[in-house]
């Protein structure tokens, strides 16, 4: 679920608990579920604070203001995404890519590696 609520608004009560017993990525600050690991497209992206993961979809985030931003692969129209649980900026959403070779990013999300935790939900034999 992606919401367009103001990034500064209190949305903690709107965080949904989802993807039980599935490998997922959670917010480093508040442990809200952000994405299924199965939604991962690529780990070889760069975010503002280091590595980034390109994702098909995310949940429990809200969109910031849309803006044109110069990135390593050219100018893209993006909006920062914020965790609904703690309002931390966790990445961005690709609205539009100017370069034809970058169009595959449109409609996808970048999660900052430094802002997320990989949760595998392994079950140990009893």
Protein Blocks (a to p, Z undefined) as FASTA:
>chain_A
ZZfbdfkbccklmpccehihiacdddfklopafbdfklpmbfcbccfkocadddfbdchi
acddddddddfkbccdddddddfklopafbdcdfbdfblklmmmgopacddfklpccdek
pacdZZ
